Amino acid sequence: MTLKKVVFFILICLTLSCQAQLNLVKSLSGITKNSKTPVSNAEITDGLKSSLNVGIEKAVGKLGIENGFFNDAVLKLMLPPEAKPITNSIKLVPGGQDLVNKTILSMNRTAEDAVKEATPIFKNAILHMSFQDAVSILYGKENAATEYLRQNTYAELKAAFAPKVKVSLSKPLVANVSTSQTWNLLCTNYNGVANSSVGKFSRMKPVTVNLENYVTEKALDALFIKIAEQEKAIRTNPAERVTTLLQNVFGKLDKK
């Protein structure tokens, strides 16, 4: 059962009355009039876990490839906001525009390289999901699955992800040059101008940014955006019912 099917099932639940929801829970928990196969609480939970695992693998898979970030108009990493003075004064920085372009490409390559590390952390959180968690997701908000993962994985993801990002920042991912090298060169060139008499006269301020934190947070935000996009798409496109459980549930709902 994919994440798409689970999220659409959530939407269906939210449209039902309280009594209809209770009836649906009963139909999932045992044999119903139209179903020959009893479905236990454990099977419901295991099915949800399995679907979330598949959904996570797809989300990570879309981002963890070359241009997964860079070619995404929404998720593409740009220079940190703190680096705006650099772009504002780019003509004063030797080779500035070229360095900016290389830094942006390199940051996105870093995110694409590091994002794969999220999969086992997500799966660990899913592994420990209880039946109560599953029910909360089923009857929760339209982004309940995404919010569950965010609440139960973000702190661990950030703690485990940051070292991976740090390693990726040091990898020569673009033209045998690492993101850290390109960023440091860009900042060094800019700060050299900013700290000069010309820079001080122009009121240029030196730029100091923790690139590791910036890339880590942007990459994690992108993961949850991808999951939320998938969740939203499923709610509006109930096309697939590939498991017996989904066929039974949607078959009953179709008749209501």
C-alpha positions, 0 to 999 in steps of 0.5 A, a space after each residue: 500500500 503506497 503513501 498515496 493510497 493511505 493519504 487518500 484513504 485519510 481524506 475519505 475518512 474525513 468526509 464521513 460522519 462520526 457513525 460512518 467512521 466508527 463503522 469503517 473502523 469496525 470494517 477494518 478490524 474484522 469481518 464485515 458484510 462485504 468482506 470475507 477477509 478479517 483485517 486485524 489492528 496489526 495488519 492495518 498498522 503494518 500496511 500503513 508502515 509498509 506504504 509509508 516506507 515506499 513513499 519515503 523511498 520515492 520522495 528520497 529517490 526523487 531528490 537524491 539524484 543528480 539535479 534532484 534539487 538543482 532542477 526543481 524550481 521550488 526546492 533548488 538551493 540558492 545562496 543563504 539570505 545572509 549572503 545577499 550583500 554578495 549578490 548586491 555587490 557582485 561586480 566588485 568581487 573578482 570572478 564573483 558571478 562565476 563563483 556564485 553560479 558554481 557555489 549554487 550548483 555545488 550546494 545543490 549537489 551536496 544536498 542531492 548527495 546527502 539526502 539519501 541518509 534520511 531513509 533509514 531514520 524515517 524507516 526507524 520512526 515508521 518501525 515504531 509506529 503504534 496502532 494509535 499512531 496509525 489511527 491518528 493519521 487516518 483520522 488526522 488532517 490532510 497532511 497528517 502523515 507528513 506531520 507525523 514524520 516531521 514531529 517524530 524524525 526532524 530532530 534526529 534527522 537534523 542531528 544525523 544529517 548535519 555530519 553527512 552534509 559536512 562530509 558532502 560539503 567537502 566532496 569535490 562534486 563540481 569540477 573537482 572542487 568542493 562546495 566548501 572551497 567554492 563558498 570560502 573562495 566566494 566569501 573570501 573574495 567578497 569579504 576582502 573587498 568589504 573590509 577594504 577602504 572602498 568597501 567600508 566607504 560603501 558600507 559593505 558588511 562582511 558575510 559569515 554564514 554557517 553553510 552546514 546548517 543552512 544546507 542541512 535545514 534546506 535539504 530537510 525542508 525539501 524532504 517534507 515538502 516532497 512528502 506533502 506534495 505526494 500526500 496532496 496529489 493522492 487526495 485529489 487522484 484516487 486512481 489506484 487500489 492495488 491491495 485487497 484492503 483498499 479494494 474492500 474499503 473503497 468498494 464500500 465507500 463507493 456504495 454509500 
